[in-house]
C-alpha cells in the first residue's frame, strides 16, 4: 500500500515512515498542506494520513479542497484534539476515519487496512483473489488454503498486486512500491519477478495478465466451459 502522510511534526513523521515501512507500507511525507494536492497529482496513492494542524493550508481546508474536487481517496485524519465535536466535524467534512494522538501503531495499521477494504467494496475480510489470500496480520499468502512459498521480493510484488486485484498496475508503480529504497533497480526487475510469480501460479485459478500500455493485472482465470 502506498500512502501519503501530511504531518508537520518531523519526529512523529520520521517514526511513522520508518515504522510503516517495516509493515510493508510505502510512505511519502509532506509537512505543508499546500503540498498535498501537488503530491496527489504526481503519484497514485492508496490512502492519505492527514494531520489537521498543518501549516500553509490546514487539514480541514485540505480535506474540503479534495472532496470539492471529487477526490475519493480514503483519508485518515490525525489530531491532538480528541473531542466528540472534533471527530464528528472531521467525518462530516469528508474524512473516512479519525485517530487521536497519541496512538498505537497497530491501531493505525488496522484502520488503514480497513479503509482500503472499504474503498475496494468492503466485502473482503482479507485481501483475496479467487483462492489466493493474503493475511496482513500474519503477512502470509495462502493458495487454496495452503501456504505459498515466495522469496521476499516475490512476496512484495504479489502483495502489491493483490492489494489492487482487478485493476492494472504499471511497472513503475510496482517498482516504486517494492524497491523504494533501492535507487539502482531497473523496471526489468519487475518483469523478472512477475515471470517467477506466474510460474508459481500457473496451475492455479489465479493469473497475472499483461494489459498492453496499462501494466499487470492480478485476476481469477476465466472459467472454462464444457466443450
Backbone torsions as a table, in degrees:
resi	resn	phi	psi	omega
1	UNK	NA	131.9	177.7
2	UNK	-103.8	126.8	-173.5
3	UNK	-119.8	149.8	168.4
4	UNK	-108.8	124.8	178.5
5	UNK	-107.7	120.2	176.4
6	UNK	-110.4	101.1	-172.0
7	UNK	-151.8	129.9	-177.1
8	UNK	-96.3	-5.8	174.5
9	UNK	-83.8	105.7	-172.6
10	UNK	-60.8	-42.3	-178.0
11	UNK	-64.1	-44.2	178.9
12	UNK	-65.1	-44.7	-178.4
13	UNK	-63.3	-43.9	179.8
14	UNK	-61.2	-43.0	178.5
15	UNK	-64.0	-43.2	-179.0
16	UNK	-63.8	-44.0	-179.9
17	UNK	-58.4	-45.6	-178.8
18	UNK	-69.8	-44.8	-176.7
19	UNK	-66.6	-42.9	180.0
20	UNK	-68.7	-30.8	176.8
21	UNK	-62.8	-34.1	178.2
22	UNK	-64.6	-23.2	179.4
23	UNK	-98.8	9.9	175.3
24	UNK	92.5	7.4	176.8
25	UNK	-88.8	144.1	173.0
26	UNK	-105.0	118.6	-172.2
27	UNK	-120.8	127.0	170.0
28	UNK	-104.5	141.1	-173.0
29	UNK	-119.6	132.3	169.8
30	UNK	-126.1	149.8	-176.2
31	UNK	-117.7	15.7	-179.2
32	UNK	-141.3	132.7	-177.0
33	UNK	-60.2	-27.4	-179.2
34	UNK	-69.5	-15.5	-177.4
35	UNK	-89.7	-8.2	-175.6
36	UNK	-65.7	-54.9	-178.3
37	UNK	-61.0	-38.4	178.0
38	UNK	-60.5	-42.6	179.6
39	UNK	-67.0	-39.5	-179.9
40	UNK	-67.4	-30.7	176.9
41	UNK	-72.0	-29.9	-175.1
42	UNK	-87.8	-25.9	-170.8
43	UNK	-139.6	146.8	177.0
44	UNK	-90.7	115.5	-178.2
45	UNK	-110.6	157.0	178.0
46	UNK	-92.2	-26.7	179.5
47	UNK	-163.4	159.9	177.6
48	UNK	-119.0	127.8	171.2
49	UNK	-99.0	115.3	-168.5
50	UNK	-121.3	116.8	172.9
51	UNK	-80.5	139.7	-178.3
52	UNK	-76.6	-30.2	-175.1
53	UNK	-92.1	56.2	-178.3
54	UNK	-89.8	148.2	171.5
55	UNK	-79.7	167.0	177.8
56	UNK	80.9	-63.5	177.4
57	UNK	-146.4	115.5	-173.5
58	UNK	-71.0	167.6	-173.0
59	UNK	-59.1	-37.4	179.4
60	UNK	-64.4	-41.3	178.4
61	UNK	-66.8	-39.3	177.3
62	UNK	-60.4	-47.0	-178.6
63	UNK	-62.5	-45.3	179.2
64	UNK	-62.3	-40.9	179.4
65	UNK	-61.6	-43.5	-179.3
66	UNK	-65.3	-45.9	-176.3
67	UNK	-70.5	-35.7	177.2
68	UNK	-65.6	-29.5	179.3
69	UNK	-83.8	-0.4	179.4
70	UNK	82.1	13.5	179.4
71	UNK	-74.0	121.1	-175.6
72	UNK	-101.4	11.9	179.7
73	UNK	-55.5	132.3	176.4
74	UNK	-61.0	134.8	-177.3
75	UNK	-124.6	123.9	173.7
76	UNK	-106.2	117.3	-177.0
77	UNK	-88.9	134.5	172.1
78	UNK	-110.9	139.2	176.3
79	UNK	-155.2	151.7	175.8
80	UNK	-85.9	-7.9	-176.7
81	UNK	-101.4	93.8	-176.5
82	UNK	-92.9	90.1	177.5
83	UNK	-137.6	160.1	179.3
84	UNK	-60.0	-43.4	-179.7
85	UNK	-61.3	-39.1	-179.7
86	UNK	-66.4	-45.2	-179.1
87	UNK	-64.3	-49.4	-178.6
88	UNK	-62.3	-43.2	-179.3
89	UNK	-60.9	-44.2	-179.5
90	UNK	-63.6	-42.8	-179.2
91	UNK	-69.1	-39.0	179.0
92	UNK	-66.4	-28.7	-177.9
93	UNK	-84.6	-2.1	173.9
94	UNK	119.7	0.7	176.5
95	UNK	-69.7	150.1	178.2
96	UNK	-93.3	-24.4	178.3
97	UNK	-158.5	169.1	-171.5
98	UNK	-141.8	134.2	178.1
99	UNK	-139.4	124.7	-178.0
100	UNK	-88.4	143.4	173.9
101	UNK	-83.8	145.2	-6.8
102	UNK	-76.8	157.8	-178.0
103	UNK	-139.1	163.9	176.4
104	UNK	-91.4	140.7	-179.3
105	UNK	-58.0	-40.5	-177.9
106	UNK	-60.0	-38.3	179.0
107	UNK	-69.2	-40.3	177.7
108	UNK	-60.4	-46.1	179.6
109	UNK	-61.9	-43.6	-179.2
110	UNK	-63.2	-40.1	-179.7
111	UNK	-69.0	-37.5	177.9
112	UNK	-64.2	-44.1	178.9
113	UNK	-64.8	-37.6	177.0
114	UNK	-65.0	-38.5	177.3
115	UNK	-61.2	-43.6	-178.9
116	UNK	-65.6	-40.1	178.3
117	UNK	-62.7	-42.9	179.8
118	UNK	-65.7	-38.7	179.7
119	UNK	-64.9	-27.8	-179.9
120	UNK	-91.4	5.6	175.6
121	UNK	122.8	-16.0	174.2
122	UNK	73.8	14.9	-175.2
123	UNK	-109.9	10.8	-179.1
124	UNK	-116.7	114.5	175.8
125	UNK	-64.8	-28.4	173.1
126	UNK	-134.3	169.9	174.4
127	UNK	-71.5	129.9	-174.1
128	UNK	-148.7	152.1	170.7
129	UNK	-145.2	103.3	-173.7
130	UNK	59.2	-131.4	-179.3
131	UNK	-83.8	1.8	177.9
132	UNK	-90.4	124.3	-178.6
133	UNK	-127.6	145.1	172.1
134	UNK	-124.0	124.3	178.9
135	UNK	-101.2	108.2	-177.5
136	UNK	-65.9	-21.4	178.3
137	UNK	-68.1	-50.6	179.5
138	UNK	-90.4	-11.7	-177.5
139	UNK	58.5	40.9	-178.3
140	UNK	-120.7	142.3	171.1
141	UNK	-97.5	141.1	169.7
142	UNK	-128.9	145.5	177.5
143	UNK	-125.2	115.4	-174.6
144	UNK	53.8	44.5	175.9
145	UNK	71.9	5.9	177.8
146	UNK	-109.5	140.6	178.2
147	UNK	-58.5	139.1	179.6
148	UNK	-104.0	116.8	-178.4
149	UNK	-79.6	123.9	-178.3
150	UNK	-139.1	151.3	170.3
151	UNK	-73.5	163.1	-179.9
152	UNK	-56.0	-40.8	-179.3
153	UNK	-72.8	-37.6	175.0
154	UNK	-61.7	-42.7	178.8
155	UNK	-59.1	-45.0	-177.7
156	UNK	-64.6	-42.1	179.7
157	UNK	-66.9	-44.4	-179.2
158	UNK	-67.0	-34.2	177.1
159	UNK	-62.5	-43.7	177.8
160	UNK	-61.6	-43.5	-178.0
161	UNK	-66.3	-40.9	-177.1
162	UNK	-74.0	-26.5	174.8
163	UNK	-67.6	-19.1	180.0
164	UNK	-124.5	28.3	-176.7
165	UNK	-57.4	136.3	-178.4
166	UNK	93.1	-4.9	176.0
167	UNK	-135.0	142.8	-175.5
168	UNK	-77.0	147.1	173.1
169	UNK	-123.2	134.2	178.8
170	UNK	-74.8	163.8	176.6
171	UNK	-59.3	-39.0	-179.2
172	UNK	-65.0	-41.3	179.2
173	UNK	-64.3	-41.1	177.2
174	UNK	-66.0	-43.1	-180.0
175	UNK	-57.9	-45.4	-177.8
176	UNK	-66.2	-31.1	-178.8
177	UNK	-82.5	-32.9	-174.1
178	UNK	-94.0	-37.3	-173.4
179	UNK	-117.4	38.2	-174.3
180	UNK	-62.3	-26.7	-177.8
181	UNK	-100.3	5.3	-177.6
182	UNK	-119.2	95.8	-170.7
183	UNK	-70.2	-23.1	-174.0
184	UNK	-93.0	3.7	-178.6
185	UNK	-77.7	133.3	-178.5
186	UNK	-97.9	158.3	179.3
187	UNK	-57.3	-25.3	178.8
188	UNK	-59.3	-26.8	179.3
189	UNK	-61.7	-34.6	178.2
190	UNK	-65.4	-41.9	178.5
191	UNK	-59.2	-43.4	179.9
192	UNK	-62.3	-44.9	-178.1
193	UNK	-68.5	-38.2	176.4
194	UNK	-63.8	-40.3	177.8
195	UNK	-59.6	-43.2	179.0
196	UNK	-65.1	-41.0	179.7
197	UNK	-65.8	-36.9	177.1
198	UNK	-60.7	-38.0	177.7
199	UNK	-64.2	-40.1	-178.9
200	UNK	-69.5	-26.0	-177.5
201	UNK	-102.5	3.1	-168.1
202	UNK	-63.7	-28.2	179.7
203	UNK	-101.4	16.2	-177.6
204	UNK	-111.0	170.6	177.4
205	UNK	-79.6	12.8	-178.2
206	UNK	-118.6	142.3	179.9
207	UNK	-141.7	158.7	171.7
208	UNK	-109.2	114.2	-176.8
209	UNK	-104.2	143.7	175.5
210	UNK	-94.0	124.6	175.6
211	UNK	-107.4	112.4	-174.4
212	UNK	-56.2	126.6	179.0
213	UNK	83.3	-7.6	-178.1
214	UNK	-116.7	-41.7	179.4
215	UNK	132.4	-148.4	-175.8
216	UNK	-106.3	142.2	-176.6
217	UNK	-129.2	122.1	173.8
218	UNK	-88.9	126.2	-176.4
219	UNK	-154.5	163.5	172.8
220	UNK	-75.4	141.7	178.4
221	UNK	-67.3	143.1	176.4
222	UNK	-59.7	139.2	178.9
223	UNK	-69.0	138.5	178.9
224	UNK	-96.8	124.1	-179.8
225	UNK	-80.3	167.3	178.7
226	UNK	-71.3	144.3	-178.7
227	UNK	-70.9	NA	NA
